[in-house]
Amino acid sequence: MKIVAGLIIDKKILSKEAIETQAKDIETYISHVDKLVILNTTGHQLTEFFKAISRHQNIEYSDCEDYGQVNNYTLLYQHAMRLGADYAVVLEQGYFYEEGAFLEMKRYLIEAEEKPSVLTPLPLYTCLDKKDTTVKVRPIKGCRLTGAFLNLAYFRESKGFVKEYYQTTFDYDYCISERLKKHQVLLMPNQILRNRNFTPIEKRVFGIFKKSSFDWDLLDVYYETRNRLYLWKKYESLDPEYVRLDKKQFKKEKREMRLGDPNYKDKLVMMLQAKEDYSHGRMGKVQY
């Protein structure tokens, strides 16, 4: 089984500490893939970083403008197909696997009689504890594709991603469409993908306790809100259970944001803008 990994670099890696951290992240999977393709979207030469990982002979580099997640992921999956891969994995800067997770997922794919369309680890922020379970693998309704194994045979047969989402949600859309074709979307809950791209926030509520949460980027709030509205409309009759559950999850996220985020008013403005753009049928990159 041939596996190609892609890594999207969207922030400059200049300090010694940043170089060492990113190099260690790569070590969690590079020895188990046939090729690692690095997409540098920063617009800057990352000479010292590339020197730090130059001992690996299975790395390709490419400079590319950042045209959004949908475009970046599509470029990497298409290149993996040209390289003859069976599965591809796309990671973003700041993500890494816990020890043994990547290899365990690869082993599952090799041994599986029915090859899944998507196999994902459990994504967790680095500050969150892992909860072990006896369940090795289970079907799920959808997932982020960051760090997930994507079956390229199914991807080739599909219509690909909805490019108009631009950022976020395209992966859930893809997973739902694959499930509707009776292809498997699976989670391995004991195999962890860590994410250090967050800012924790704490707020004392009623002077009694602190409500801890994670600060969302304003643009992420916009795209999450707008694209979910399009997703719900698209699948309200095709997969009503998913839509019902995701609406419930969205309400929960909004409630937690209202209680725990001191910048909630700014987030609310972005959500209202997202709803307005949805009502006018606007998609793609947000225009100010």
BELTA-V28870 format. One record per residue. N is the residue number from 1. RES is the residue in one small letter. OMEGA is omega as a letter, one per 30 degrees, with the letter a starting at -180 (* if undefined). BURIAL is 1 if it has 9 or more other C-alpha atoms within 8 Angstrom, else 0. Layout:
n & res & omega & burial
N & RES & OMEGA & BURIAL
N & RES & OMEGA & BURIAL
This chain:
n & res & omega & burial
1 & m & a & 0
2 & k & a & 1
3 & i & l & 1
4 & v & l & 1
5 & a & l & 1
6 & g & l & 1
7 & l & l & 1
8 & i & l & 1
9 & i & a & 1
10 & d & l & 1
11 & k & a & 0
12 & k & l & 0
13 & i & a & 0
14 & l & a & 1
15 & s & l & 0
16 & k & a & 0
17 & e & l & 0
18 & a & l & 1
19 & i & a & 1
20 & e & a & 1
21 & t & a & 0
22 & q & l & 1
23 & a & l & 1
24 & k & l & 0
25 & d & a & 1
26 & i & a & 1
27 & e & a & 0
28 & t & a & 1
29 & y & a & 1
30 & i & a & 1
31 & s & a & 0
32 & h & l & 0
33 & v & l & 1
34 & d & a & 1
35 & k & l & 1
36 & l & l & 1
37 & v & a & 1
38 & i & l & 1
39 & l & a & 1
40 & n & a & 1
41 & t & a & 1
42 & t & a & 1
43 & g & a & 0
44 & h & l & 0
45 & q & a & 0
46 & l & a & 1
47 & t & a & 0
48 & e & l & 0
49 & f & a & 1
50 & f & l & 0
51 & k & a & 0
52 & a & a & 1
53 & i & a & 0
54 & s & l & 0
55 & r & l & 0
56 & h & a & 0
57 & q & a & 0
58 & n & a & 0
59 & i & l & 1
60 & e & l & 0
61 & y & l & 0
62 & s & l & 0
63 & d & a & 0
64 & c & l & 0
65 & e & l & 0
66 & d & l & 1
67 & y & l & 0
68 & g & a & 1
69 & q & a & 1
70 & v & a & 1
71 & n & a & 1
72 & n & l & 1
73 & y & a & 1
74 & t & l & 1
75 & l & a & 0
76 & l & l & 1
77 & y & l & 1
78 & q & l & 0
79 & h & l & 0
80 & a & l & 1
81 & m & l & 1
82 & r & l & 0
83 & l & l & 0
84 & g & a & 0
85 & a & l & 1
86 & d & l & 1
87 & y & l & 1
88 & a & l & 1
89 & v & l & 1
90 & v & l & 1
91 & l & l & 1
92 & e & a & 1
93 & q & l & 1
94 & g & l & 1
95 & y & l & 1
96 & f & a & 1
97 & y & l & 1
98 & e & a & 1
99 & e & l & 0
100 & g & a & 1
101 & a & a & 1
102 & f & a & 1
103 & l & l & 1
104 & e & l & 1
105 & m & l & 1
106 & k & l & 0
107 & r & l & 0
108 & y & a & 0
109 & l & l & 1
110 & i & a & 0
111 & e & a & 0
112 & a & l & 0
113 & e & l & 0
114 & e & a & 0
115 & k & a & 0
116 & p & l & 1
117 & s & l & 1
118 & v & l & 1
119 & l & a & 1
120 & t & l & 1
121 & p & l & 1
122 & l & l & 1
123 & p & l & 0
124 & l & l & 1
125 & y & a & 1
126 & t & a & 0
127 & c & a & 0
128 & l & a & 0
129 & d & l & 0
130 & k & l & 0
131 & k & a & 0
132 & d & l & 0
133 & t & l & 0
134 & t & a & 0
135 & v & a & 0
136 & k & a & 0
137 & v & l & 0
138 & r & l & 1
139 & p & l & 0
140 & i & a & 0
141 & k & a & 1
142 & g & a & 1
143 & c & l & 1
144 & r & l & 0
145 & l & l & 1
146 & t & l & 0
147 & g & a & 1
148 & a & l & 1
149 & f & a & 1
150 & l & l & 1
151 & n & a & 1
152 & l & l & 1
153 & a & l & 0
154 & y & l & 0
155 & f & a & 1
156 & r & a & 0
157 & e & a & 0
158 & s & l & 0
159 & k & a & 0
160 & g & a & 0
161 & f & l & 1
162 & v & a & 0
163 & k & a & 1
164 & e & l & 0
165 & y & l & 1
166 & y & a & 1
167 & q & l & 1
168 & t & l & 1
169 & t & l & 1
170 & f & a & 1
171 & d & l & 1
172 & y & l & 1
173 & d & a & 1
174 & y & a & 1
175 & c & l & 1
176 & i & a & 1
177 & s & l & 0
178 & e & l & 1
179 & r & l & 1
180 & l & l & 0
181 & k & a & 0
182 & k & l & 0
183 & h & a & 1
184 & q & l & 1
185 & v & a & 1
186 & l & l & 1
187 & l & l & 1
188 & m & a & 1
189 & p & l & 1
190 & n & l & 1
191 & q & a & 1
192 & i & l & 1
193 & l & a & 1
194 & r & a & 1
195 & n & l & 1
196 & r & a & 0
197 & n & l & 0
198 & f & l & 1
199 & t & a & 0
200 & p & l & 0
201 & i & l & 1
202 & e & a & 1
203 & k & l & 1
204 & r & a & 1
205 & v & a & 1
206 & f & l & 0
207 & g & a & 0
208 & i & a & 0
209 & f & l & 0
210 & k & l & 0
211 & k & a & 1
212 & s & l & 1
213 & s & a & 1
214 & f & a & 0
215 & d & l & 1
216 & w & l & 0
217 & d & a & 0
218 & l & l & 1
219 & l & l & 0
220 & d & l & 1
221 & v & l & 1
222 & y & a & 1
223 & y & l & 1
224 & e & a & 1
225 & t & a & 1
226 & r & a & 1
227 & n & l & 1
228 & r & l & 1
229 & l & l & 1
230 & y & a & 1
231 & l & l & 1
232 & w & l & 1
233 & k & a & 0
234 & k & a & 0
235 & y & a & 1
236 & e & l & 1
237 & s & a & 0
238 & l & l & 0
239 & d & a & 1
240 & p & a & 1
241 & e & l & 0
242 & y & a & 0
243 & v & l & 1
244 & r & a & 0
245 & l & a & 0
246 & d & l & 0
247 & k & l & 0
248 & k & l & 0
249 & q & l & 0
250 & f & l & 0
251 & k & l & 0
252 & k & l & 0
253 & e & a & 0
254 & k & l & 0
255 & r & l & 0
256 & e & l & 1
257 & m & a & 1
258 & r & a & 0
259 & l & a & 0
260 & g & a & 1
261 & d & l & 1
262 & p & l & 0
263 & n & a & 0
264 & y & a & 1
265 & k & l & 0
266 & d & l & 0
267 & k & a & 1
268 & l & l & 0
269 & v & a & 0
270 & m & l & 1
271 & m & l & 1
272 & l & l & 0
273 & q & l & 1
274 & a & l & 1
275 & k & l & 1
276 & e & l & 0
277 & d & l & 1
278 & y & a & 1
279 & s & l & 0
280 & h & l & 0
281 & g & a & 0
282 & r & l & 0
283 & m & a & 1
284 & g & a & 0
285 & k & a & 1
286 & v & l & 0
287 & q & l & 0
288 & y & * & 0
